[in-house]
Amino acid sequence: MAHWLYKSEPFKWPWEAQVAAGDKGTHWDGVRNHSAKLNLMAMKRGDQGFFYHSNEGLAIVGIVEVIREAYPDPTAEPGEPWVVVDLKAVAPLPRPVTLAEIKATPALAKMSLVTSMRLSVQPVTDAEWALIRRMGGL
């Protein structure tokens, strides 16, 4: 199983909205970067990821799961190559893990969140996944 990180601006789509979507989840739309699109296309049902509040909060606040693999983005213009996956909330982190904490942790220095700040959908290694879960109280 692969792990991912999804960035969302809380004023547009906060963790609470993801939780409110329930088990039916919601599609992760609006990705307009080819690297992020390739990440979406690589996702498999059951993959889990971190839900990260960007711009405000700057913290990983929860865990989501892929419930439907990549399909055409309904918000894209006809003929555009963009895709979405459907995600559902799994659990909040008992303690949000901030970007500052991640940057201050030497074992996370190569994490995409640190090295590719602008990428909206990022891979997370197994070691990063385990360490951040522990940092967040899981």
C-alpha positions as CSV (number, residue, x, y, z in Angstrom):
1,M,0.0,0.0,0.0
2,A,1.3,3.4,-0.9
3,H,0.9,6.6,1.2
4,W,0.2,10.1,0.1
5,L,-0.2,13.7,1.3
6,Y,-3.1,15.9,0.1
7,K,-2.9,19.6,0.6
8,S,-6.1,21.7,1.1
9,E,-6.6,25.3,2.0
10,P,-8.9,25.2,5.1
11,F,-11.0,28.2,3.9
12,K,-11.8,26.1,0.7
13,W,-12.0,22.6,2.1
14,P,-11.1,22.0,5.7
15,W,-10.7,18.6,7.5
16,E,-14.1,19.1,9.0
17,A,-15.7,19.2,5.6
18,Q,-13.9,16.0,4.6
19,V,-15.2,14.3,7.8
20,A,-18.7,15.6,7.1
21,A,-18.6,13.9,3.7
22,G,-18.8,10.6,5.6
23,D,-18.2,7.2,4.1
24,K,-19.3,8.3,0.7
25,G,-16.3,10.6,0.6
26,T,-15.7,13.2,-2.0
27,H,-13.6,13.6,-5.1
28,W,-10.3,15.4,-4.8
29,D,-10.6,17.9,-7.7
30,G,-8.9,20.9,-9.1
31,V,-5.4,19.4,-9.4
32,R,-3.7,21.2,-12.3
33,N,-0.1,20.0,-12.1
34,H,1.1,17.1,-14.2
35,S,3.3,15.6,-11.4
36,A,0.3,15.7,-9.0
37,K,-1.9,14.2,-11.7
38,L,0.5,11.3,-12.1
39,N,0.4,10.8,-8.3
40,L,-3.4,10.6,-8.5
41,M,-3.2,8.1,-11.3
42,A,-0.8,5.9,-9.3
43,M,-3.2,5.6,-6.3
44,K,-5.0,2.4,-5.5
45,R,-8.2,1.8,-3.6
46,G,-7.2,1.5,0.1
47,D,-4.1,3.7,-0.1
48,Q,-4.1,6.1,2.8
49,G,-2.8,9.6,3.0
50,F,-2.3,12.6,5.3
51,F,-4.7,15.5,5.1
52,Y,-2.7,18.7,5.3
53,H,-4.0,22.2,5.9
54,S,-1.9,24.5,3.7
55,N,-1.6,28.4,3.8
56,E,-3.5,28.5,7.2
57,G,-2.5,26.1,9.9
58,L,0.3,24.5,8.1
59,A,-0.2,21.1,9.7
60,I,-1.2,17.5,9.0
61,V,-4.5,17.1,10.7
62,G,-6.0,13.8,9.6
63,I,-5.8,10.6,7.6
64,V,-7.9,9.9,4.5
65,E,-8.3,6.8,2.3
66,V,-8.7,6.3,-1.4
67,I,-12.2,4.8,-2.0
68,R,-12.2,5.2,-5.8
69,E,-9.3,5.2,-8.2
70,A,-8.5,7.9,-10.8
71,Y,-11.2,9.0,-13.2
72,P,-11.8,12.2,-15.2
73,D,-12.0,15.4,-13.2
74,P,-15.6,16.7,-13.5
75,T,-14.4,20.3,-13.0
76,A,-12.0,20.1,-15.9
77,E,-12.7,21.6,-19.3
78,P,-13.7,19.0,-22.0
79,G,-10.6,17.4,-23.4
80,E,-8.3,18.4,-20.5
81,P,-6.3,15.5,-19.0
82,W,-7.0,16.1,-15.3
83,V,-8.2,13.3,-13.0
84,V,-9.6,12.9,-9.5
85,V,-9.7,10.2,-6.9
86,D,-12.4,9.8,-4.2
87,L,-11.3,10.1,-0.6
88,K,-13.0,9.5,2.7
89,A,-11.8,10.6,6.2
90,V,-10.4,7.8,8.3
91,A,-9.3,9.5,11.5
92,P,-8.0,12.9,12.8
93,L,-4.5,13.0,14.2
94,P,-4.8,13.3,18.0
95,R,-2.2,16.1,17.7
96,P,-1.7,18.0,14.5
97,V,1.9,17.8,13.1
98,T,3.1,21.2,12.0
99,L,5.3,22.0,9.0
100,A,7.7,23.6,11.5
101,E,8.0,20.3,13.4
102,I,8.5,18.3,10.1
103,K,11.2,20.7,9.0
104,A,12.9,20.4,12.4
105,T,13.0,16.6,12.2
106,P,16.2,15.4,10.4
107,A,14.6,12.1,9.4
108,L,12.0,14.1,7.4
109,A,14.4,16.4,5.6
110,K,13.8,14.6,2.3
111,M,10.0,14.5,2.6
112,S,8.2,16.0,-0.5
113,L,6.4,18.4,1.8
114,V,9.8,19.9,2.6
115,T,11.5,19.6,-0.8
116,S,8.5,20.1,-3.1
117,M,6.4,22.6,-1.2
118,R,4.1,23.6,-4.0
119,L,3.1,20.1,-5.1
120,S,-0.6,19.6,-4.0
121,V,-0.6,15.8,-4.0
122,Q,2.6,14.1,-2.8
123,P,4.0,10.6,-2.1
124,V,4.9,9.8,1.4
125,T,7.5,7.0,2.2
126,D,6.6,4.2,4.6
127,A,9.2,5.6,7.1
128,E,7.8,9.1,6.8
129,W,4.3,7.7,7.3
130,A,5.2,5.8,10.4
131,L,7.2,8.7,12.0
132,I,4.5,11.3,11.4
133,R,1.8,9.0,12.7
134,R,3.8,8.7,15.9
135,M,4.5,12.4,16.1
136,G,0.7,12.9,15.8
137,G,-0.2,10.5,18.6
138,L,-1.1,7.4,16.6
